[in-house]
Amino acid sequence: MTNEAFELNGELVPPGTRRTIWIPVSRRYTAGEVSLPVSVVHGRKPGPCLFVSAAIHGDEINGVEIVRRLLKRSGFSKLKGTLIAVPVVNIYGFVAQTRYLPDRRDLNRSFPGSAKGSLAARLANTFMTEIASKATHGIDLHTGSLHRDNLPQIRANLDFPGSASMAQSFGAPVIMDSTTRPGSLREAVQALGIPIVVYEAGEALRFDEISIRAGLQGVVSIMRDLEMLPAIKRKVRRIEPFVARGSTWVRAPESGILVSHLKLGARVKQGQTLGLISDPLAEEEIPILSPTDGVLIGCTNLPLMNEGDALFHIAVFESLAPAAEEVDFFQDNLDPST
């Protein structure tokens, strides 16, 4: 069966072709249009329509590189269905190297948006109308916020049809079974009946090679499991993700200088010292103790702390040892230095 032409923003993409389409978003006050860059790869044969989006938060750039490497891959001549790749959704924030839009709104709290609303609402509405509404599946790529690092992880509502299989296919070592936040892209896409997973990895405004490799591998793995791309013929040891039954943030008990040598993926025990908060004169050191057994999946990279600042994000598992071992295998397998 031959595929039909795919339409996006009034442009037709014939089967077996690839096209870059610029979707107008707004006009700059200095004149000139701001447009959303979209790459459409349309297979010769019908199949799922997957969108892959990045930089909804403009400073989260690992996903931009994941999409760039995805589009450089060979083998799309065998693609079934359609890939809609949107490397930079928040164009304004990406150019300004900031999380937010010029109106200081968080785009990921502005979905599904409105054609007559704020700048954030209009951009969200454009994405939903032109991209999400045409898809059967979605992957949204994120990183930690400024000065905060995330272990590669998938966040999804595992009770939503199709999301659990996508989360497992991605192959990140940790899956966070989480409900959607109001105004998020994930909430808006699920409201359309479309399964979507969110990939979180790395730190804002930094390229992290392990996070990028894992993200690229995960997107391709989902495409293979959706039969958009041919399956791998050789046997490959796949990551067996563990679903966290919860997580907790450990916060600074006092203001001061944080001293810690823990690395992402570290296994921690309840009562273990995670770090110390000290004053500049070293007159007092306050230990920070882990409230639970678990795996470190997020941490701050900034040593200067105010009381109450989030320091360590610990995921909790039913069985800690196997989960920690899978995280170790994942990091060793993707470490560029090995």
C-alpha positions, 0 to 999 in steps of 0.5 A: 500500500502506498502512502498519501501525501502529508499536509502540514501548514498547507504544504503537501509532503509526497510519500518518500520525501522529506521537507522543512516547513516554516510555520509562522508564529508571530512578528517581531516588533523590529519587523520580520516573522518568527517561524517554527522550524519543522522537518517532516519525513514522510514514508512511502508506506503508511504507519504511525505519525510521531512528533518529536519536540524539543526546547519547549523550555528555551534553555533545554538544549540537549533535545535540540541536539537529539533531534539534529542527530536523529535527522542525520541518520540514514535509513529513513528510506524504509520509514513507515508513517511520518516523523514530525521533528520540531527541534526548537519549539520555544524559539524566543527562549532558545535565542535568548538562552532562557527558559521562558518566553518574552512575556515571562510565561512558561510555555509548558504551562500554557497548553492547549493555548488560544489563537487570541491569547498571550504570546505563550498561548498563541505558540501553544495553540499553533503547536497543537493545531499544526503538529500534535493534532496530526500525530498518533504518538509524541515524544517531548524532550526536556532537561533539568532546569538551570543549575540542576542535572537530571539522570536520563529518565522517562516521565509518563502516565503509565495508565494512559493507553500506549504510554507504558509500552513507549516508556518501556521501549525508550530504554531509559533506566528509570521511569517515573509514573507521574500524572500530568501538570495543568497546562503542560504539553503532555496533558494537552496531547493526552486530552487528544487521546494521543500517548506521549512520553517525556524524556528528562536528562542533563542540565539546561544550557549544557550538552551532555553526551550520555543524555544525548546518546540515550535520547537518540537511542530511545527515540529510534527504539520507540520508532522500531517498536512502532514498526516505523523503522525496521527491527534490529536483526542482531541481538542487543542487550536492552536496558530494562527500565525500573518504575519508581514508586515515588521520589523525594527532593531533599532540601537545604536545612540552612543557607550556606555552601554545599559540599557533596561528591555524589554522582547522578545514578548513585545508590543511597541508603536511608540515613546516609550523608549526602553532603554538608552545608557549611558557612564560608568560615567553616565554623559549622557543618550541617550534614544532609541525610537521606530520608530514604533508600533509593537512586539519585536521579537529580541534583543541583550543580550550584554550591551556593544554597539558600535555606529550602533550596532543592539539593538532591532528587531521590527515586524510590523503588520496590527493589533497590539493588536491581534498579541500581545495577541497571542504572550502572549498566546504562551509564557504562554502556553509554559513557563516551570515555569507555 
